[in-house]
Amino acid sequence: MNEPEFRVALQNRIDQVQARVADACRRAGRRREEVTIVAVTKSLSLEATRLALECGLSTLGENRPQQLWIKAPALPQATWHFMGHLQRNKIDRTLPLVTLIHSVDSVRLLDALDAEAGKQGRRPAVLLEVNASGEGTKQGFAPDEVVGLADRIRELKNVRVAGLMTMAAPLDNPELCRPTFARLRSCLDKLRPLIVPGHPCTDLSMGMTNDFEIAIEEGATLVRLGSVYFAGLS
Ligand SMILES: *Cc1c(COP(=O)(O)O)cnc(C)c1O
């Protein structure tokens, strides 16, 4: 696909996604501004990511540190999020590049982020990843572990916990993901009173291409969208 074709195709998809997000907000009685779309650019080259930014996608996410390290410095006009497994030895290079890390999946990682943030003089925002679907293979805290993290969170000096993230199971019928999303929201409702003030704890990062409308109906404030924009492009 050449560049003009890529732009036309992507612009169409952006318009369609905007309409679907607006409809989901309307159905749920929510304001459109409550939902931020994070475009997950992991399938795109640097040049295609630049085009996506020019087409109007402005908050971009990557799930591999090495890709983030290449793209974020080359495209500093984007707002960058990280949403993959983060090894502790990759924290130092990742922190300066992102405004939000969606995928803190262990207390060890949380503590290591807090220590490195202190060294760098930063106050990064993070989300705790919860295995709300209960699949054995998934990263993240179990839903009933979350409330028990409040004491650790209150001891953090630099990191601010902005909320929770989950990945639903990839089911043919996205309606079946609804209980997973409701479970994440219920975890957030229980955690919030224990760590506010000090931690914003209002964000729910949930919903991907397959299930973002259901996630919005269940309270998502961040949806992470990749293939609905980029499948088959480039
Ligand atoms: C790839 C990815 C997404 C986007 O998935 P799609 O189904 O392509 O929209 C969202 N979140 C994470 C963590 C991802 O790795």
The ligand as an SDF file (V2000), in Angstrom:
LIG
                    3D

 15 15  0  0  0  0  0  0  0  0999 V2000
   -1.7210   -5.4360   20.9030 C   0  0  0  0  0  0  0  0  0  0  0  0
   -2.3290   -4.9800   22.1670 C   0  0  0  0  0  0  0  0  0  0  0  0
   -3.5500   -4.2880   22.1580 C   0  0  0  0  0  0  0  0  0  0  0  0
   -4.3530   -4.0250   20.8870 C   0  0  0  0  0  0  0  0  0  0  0  0
   -4.9830   -5.2040   20.4860 O   0  0  0  0  0  0  0  0  0  0  0  0
   -6.0160   -5.2310   19.2630 P   0  0  0  0  0  0  0  0  0  0  0  0
   -6.8470   -6.4220   19.5370 O   0  0  0  0  0  0  0  0  0  0  0  0
   -5.1890   -5.3430   18.0250 O   0  0  0  0  0  0  0  0  0  0  0  0
   -6.7930   -3.9630   19.3100 O   0  0  0  0  0  0  0  0  0  0  0  0
   -4.0440   -3.8490   23.3720 C   0  0  0  0  0  0  0  0  0  0  0  0
   -3.3850   -4.0640   24.5280 N   0  0  0  0  0  0  0  0  0  0  0  0
   -2.2140   -4.7160   24.5730 C   0  0  0  0  0  0  0  0  0  0  0  0
   -1.5350   -4.9190   25.8770 C   0  0  0  0  0  0  0  0  0  0  0  0
   -1.6520   -5.2030   23.3960 C   0  0  0  0  0  0  0  0  0  0  0  0
   -0.4900   -5.8780   23.4510 O   0  0  0  0  0  0  0  0  0  0  0  0
  1  2  1  0
  2  3  1  0
  2 14  2  0
  3  4  1  0
  3 10  2  0
  4  5  1  0
  5  6  1  0
  6  7  2  0
  6  8  1  0
  6  9  1  0
 10 11  1  0
 11 12  2  0
 12 13  1  0
 12 14  1  0
 14 15  1  0
M  END
$$$$
